[in-house]
Amino acid sequence: MVGTAWVASSSHAAPCDGPCRLLKSLPRCEIPVASAFDKNTIFPPRDDSDRYATPSDEQLEAFVRSLRAAVSGDRDAWGRAFEAGYLLCARPNEDTLLWRPAIAGSGWAIVALRAKGARPMIFEVPHPIYDAGTLRQGRYAYGAVSARALIASGTHRCANAGFTTCEGTTRVCSDRLEPYRESDVAHSERSMFHAAHRVLSDVYPRDKIISLHGMGDDGISLSDGTVIPTSSTSNVALLLFSLEDAFELELVTACNDAPGAAVSAHLCGTTNIQGRYTNGLSDHACTGTATAASDRFFHIEQSSAVRRRYRRVIRAIERVF
Ligand SMILES: [Zn+2]
């Protein structure tokens, strides 16, 4: 019987290639994946603290190389991560590779990559402190749907007083309309968060990327990173219909017009640079305007009531992808 069981399991086992090869060779993570995405572990720079450290070009490049090496199963990933200021470790029992800033409190992104058996979905949490509840939601999503990856910012978006050069203005950090802060990774190309987005968006071109946000208004506002009309069978429309079914008592609207869609151009994420990057503006995501949607990037704004029902949101997304 033992021999039979062995034959059966080995014939069904998926090949361990790419990042899976690193699960056993990298140092073991000291903490579970969920703990790495906990505010108390991240120790994020607070608003107006000026404690967020903008990474250097060399650090950004090393981080990109580390991620790319890991995806191809190259052990060089550990050394490149170290050069970037990161510790890369593995959680074999969670099939996950984990990048954490070597210096806690730097504000840099935390990245989890599922090394085998991943569903082609990448969750992003660019505003973990300001958009209360989205870090918990991302952490839940990563485990609940066996997502490919989770990328979370490690800083409050208003930590630093300095501004980015990216297009767009906001009142989120002060009473005045002003450019986005350099600590706002949804609007700063010079961030580890955006570096991770670029790599994973490129190396997994079929994956869907979901950027989780919170808003003060009621309901849910969904977009594909643009306000361009779409068809009723596009992913963004299907996602809208699934969220409408899951939240019958909430106002669920889309920024993209489609037959049967409730449309409202409300907080559409058109200046979100991760969306712009994946919608074709790879070299000028900071200042360009996307003229087409890839139908792979989804920007979801949620009221505090909706965020309290974060599991229901994730299950509605999972039903589409
Ligand atoms: Zn946000």
Boltz pocket constraint, residues with backbone or C-beta under 6 A from the ligand:
constraints:
  - pocket:
      binder: B
      contacts: [[A, 126], [A, 127], [A, 131], [A, 212], [A, 213], [A, 214]]
      max_distance: 6.0
